[in-house]
Amino acid sequence: MPKEADHLEDGGDKESKEEQRQEAPGESVRKRVRANTPSPHRGNTPQASPPRFVSVEELMETAKGVTNMALAHEIMVNQAFQIKPTELPEGSLERRVKEIMHKAFWDCLEAQLKEDPPSYGHAIKLLAEIKETLVSFLLPGHGRLRSQIEEVLDLPLIQQQAENGALDIGRLSQFIVWMMGSLCAPSRDEDIQKLKQITEIVPLLKAIFSVLDLMKVDMANFALSSIRPHLMQQSVEYERNKFQEFLEKQPNALDFTEKWLEDTVKCLKDSTAAAAAGGATSDCSSLHPLSVHNHAYLRLLRWDHTSDPFPETVLMDQVRFQEMQQEVERLVLLSSVLLIVYTTTGEAISGLPGLMETLKNTVNILLADMHSPSFSAQEALATIGEKLCVELSQCLSQHGYSPFSADRTSTLKGQISATVQPDNTVRMLMETRVHSYLLASLESSQHKTPPPLPGGLVPVSKELKELAVRFSRLVNFNKLVFSPFYQKTLQKILTSGESSSTDT
């Protein structure tokens, strides 16, 4: 990160500033979850007692706790999470007001510096703020740099120089730019070079503040990546305790989680019974608590979010599971189409370099919006069939093979269009294989050994492996947080099932 050293500020002032900056991502996460999650399923339940009045302080404290938990959770489950500068919407009232205020400030500063003699009141305040920011980037051990900043940006001396007409703002600005270059991340080198090319004082000071804001974000993200491994246990305990507090206030807060696990056990028992009826060997290991748990998470990738209440323990990640579910559906359809192409055309295309990747890109583009309301799967698959037949014919002709006949073209288009049906044989096969791979990833994640890729999924192996990593990371963190609740619930479900079977 920084060139001089790994800069992590321990001071309370910086922590409070970064906490304020983090509130925006935290709020964004909360809004996204709320916008994409069905309304609470107990919202219309009659109250057992009249609602009590709560103070503003109680409401603010509760809101802060929810925001902090959502933010901590986001940091842990989203490895790509980064703090970003706040951008006001283009054309918004807030942005116009901010631009007007800033312009007025910088115009005032420029007017003061052009006075005879110059007035340095505003400029000295800016230098003090810049000094505070530069110092905040230092560790206690950076004595040399600290001494240089204190010596050059000596505010009492600067005030005396201003009063005596001996203040050289240009020299101080050059020192500030040099110090910023020593402390910034390599990604800011270009910004520092641009600062060195600015000769006018006011534009330079304005640009310095812009780059310092970016450096603050860089420092926050560097600190975030550095402490993330150490946050795991604290975050697990924090979320678990918060949920326990909620459970104590709402004793029925695990109703949907219990139903989720009960339904999973029932599905596994039905599957085992069906296999036994078909002459297959009964596999009792599927009812082991760990296996039940993994299958339960896998069911979240087939969830009907419009009608089925989502389990409480994974509610904070409902949007993530929805996104993964959509990604699974896209990969299933993509791999189905490519498998049909390969089996229809046979050996002719197996050795052609780059062809499968070209076909994959074509299908990907046409399936990009497959979960938007205006998407027509039937029309998209018809278009895919047309385009793939054209590309295949051209490629076969270029490599000396016979082009597609009318019958083969018609057959290929028909088979591709048929995948629009959820019960299409090829589609069901690829769905089973994708889900089997994700389940195997969960089961092998503790051993850090990726499972073998099922047949027909090689063209989407990169996307599928990335999805499996994200899915496993999310599931494993959820297990860590809620394992005491799951163990108790599963023990009750499985014990009850054993008692029922004994009685019968």
Long-range contacts (C-beta under 8 A, 24 or more apart in sequence): 1-185, 1-218, 1-219, 1-222, 2-137, 2-183, 2-184, 2-185, 2-219, 2-222, 3-182, 3-183, 3-184, 3-186, 4-142, 4-145, 4-182, 4-183, 5-139, 5-141, 5-142, 6-139, 6-222, 6-226, 7-137, 7-138, 7-139, 7-183, 7-219, 7-222, 8-139, 8-219, 8-222, 8-223, 8-226, 9-136, 9-137, 9-138, 9-139, 9-219, 9-223, 10-140, 11-136, 13-136, 14-136, 17-216, 18-83, 18-216, 18-220, 18-223, 21-83, 21-86, 21-216, 21-217, 21-220, 22-71, 22-83, 22-220, 23-67, 23-71, 24-86, 25-71, 25-74, 25-81, 25-83, 25-84, 26-67, 26-68, 26-70, 26-71, 26-74, 27-67, 29-70, 29-71, 29-73, 29-74, 30-66, 30-67, 30-70, 32-319, 33-70, 33-315, 33-316, 33-318, 33-319, 36-318, 36-319, 36-322, 37-310, 37-315, 37-318, 37-319, 38-305, 38-306, 38-309, 38-310, 41-256, 41-309, 42-252, 65-242, 69-238, 69-239, 69-242, 70-316, 72-231, 72-235, 72-238, 72-239, 73-235, 73-239, 73-316, 73-317, 75-224, 75-228, 75-231, 75-235, 76-228, 76-231, 76-232, 76-235, 76-477, 77-317, 77-320, 77-473, 77-474, 77-477, 79-473, 81-224, 82-221, 82-224, 83-217, 83-220, 83-221, 83-224, 84-217, 85-213, 85-214, 85-217, 106-202, 106-206, 109-202, 109-205, 110-202, 113-169, 113-201, 113-202, 117-165, 118-165, 118-167, 120-162, 120-167, 120-169, 123-162, 123-169, 123-205, 124-155, 124-158, 124-159, 124-162, 126-205, 126-209, 127-153, 127-155, 127-158, 127-172, 128-155, 130-176, 130-208, 130-209, 130-212, 131-155, 133-212, 133-216, 134-176, 134-179, 134-180, 134-183, 137-183, 137-215, 137-219, 138-183, 145-179, 145-182, 145-183, 148-179, 149-179, 169-201, 170-201, 173-201, 173-204, 173-205, 173-208, 176-208, 177-204, 177-208, 180-208, 180-211, 180-212, 180-215, 183-215, 184-211, 184-215, 184-218, 185-215, 185-218, 185-222, 187-218, 188-214, 188-215, 188-218, 232-480, 236-477, 236-480, 236-481, 239-481, 240-481, 240-482, 240-484, 243-313, 243-481, 243-482, 243-485, 247-485, 253-312, 254-312, 254-313, 254-485, 254-489, 255-312, 256-309, 256-310, 256-311, 256-312, 257-311, 257-312, 257-313, 257-485, 257-486, 257-489, 258-489, 258-493, 259-309, 259-311, 260-296, 260-299, 260-311, 261-292, 261-293, 261-296, 261-486, 261-489, 261-490, 261-493, 262-493, 263-299, 264-292, 264-295, 264-296, 264-299, 265-292, 265-493, 265-494, 265-497, 267-295, 267-299, 268-292, 268-295, 269-497, 287-494, 289-486, 289-487, 289-490, 289-491, 289-494, 292-490, 292-494, 293-479, 293-486, 293-490, 294-439, 294-442, 294-443, 294-475, 295-439, 297-442, 297-471, 297-475, 297-478, 298-435, 298-438, 298-439, 298-442, 300-325, 301-325, 301-328, 301-435, 301-438, 301-471, 313-478, 313-481, 313-482, 313-485, 313-486, 314-478, 317-474, 317-478, 320-474, 321-474, 324-467, 324-470, 324-471, 326-370, 326-371, 327-463, 327-467, 328-431, 328-434, 328-435, 328-438, 328-467, 329-370, 329-371, 330-367, 330-370, 330-371, 331-434, 331-460, 331-463, 331-464, 331-467, 332-427, 332-430, 332-431, 332-434, 333-367, 333-370, 333-419, 333-427, 334-360, 334-363, 334-364, 334-367, 334-459, 334-460, 335-430, 335-434, 335-456, 335-457, 335-459, 335-460, 336-419, 336-424, 336-426, 336-427, 336-429, 336-430, 337-363, 337-381, 337-384, 337-388, 337-416, 337-419, 338-363, 338-459, 338-460, 339-426, 339-430, 339-456, 340-412, 340-415, 340-416, 340-419, 340-426, 341-388, 341-392, 341-412, 341-416, 344-408, 344-411, 344-412, 344-415, 345-392, 345-396, 345-408, 345-412, 348-396, 348-401, 349-392, 349-395, 349-396, 352-395, 352-399, 355-395, 356-459, 357-459, 358-391, 358-395, 359-388, 359-391, 359-392, 360-459, 360-460, 362-387, 362-388, 362-391, 363-388, 377-420, 378-417, 378-420, 381-416, 381-417, 381-419, 381-420, 382-413, 382-417, 384-416, 385-412, 385-413, 385-414, 385-416, 385-417, 386-413, 388-412, 388-416, 389-413, 429-456, 430-456, 430-457, 433-457, 434-464, 437-464, 437-468, 438-467, 438-468, 438-471, 441-468, 441-469, 441-471, 441-472, 442-471, 442-472, 442-475, 445-472, 445-476
